[in-house]
């Protein structure tokens, strides 16, 4: 079951924090195993605002990350653009705490290319992920191509990488 199907149901049922927690702790286990084999890798992990708002979860997870200062550099927390738009001061502080430990962030599920690039960089966002079909669709004409190039350039000048996701064919690679 793909996230676009289960996340709304899990959120409605109050299970999203439990799912995030299981995924994050499993990710930490994998990072530790890879470090033992001198094969460090980074992992992108989805993180819902409900999870960040959960005081008990956040305190325990923050303590875990703080106890092993090498863990945060291997974690990139993904958050949807819609959820980031709904973030309040409490969530902003949680982002700041994770960033101070060395975690970074990725913005996904963009609905608009009108972004606060400097604000994202200040919050330690290192990646913006955009569905390849959206990028290719936008770039079908010269004006749209300029929009995509502008997006890439603005992100790059802010130290943020653009990731085209869900590339599923050679044609899509060529189109992009």
Secondary structure by P-SEA (a helix, b strand, c coil): ccccccaaaaaaaccaaaaaaaaaaaaaaaaaaaaaacccbbbbbbbcccccccaaaaaaaaaaaaacaaaaaabbbbbcaaaaaaccaaaaaaaaaaaaabbbbbbccccccccaaaaaaaacccbbbccaaaaaaaaccaaaaaaaaaaaaaaaaacbbbbbcccccaaaaaac
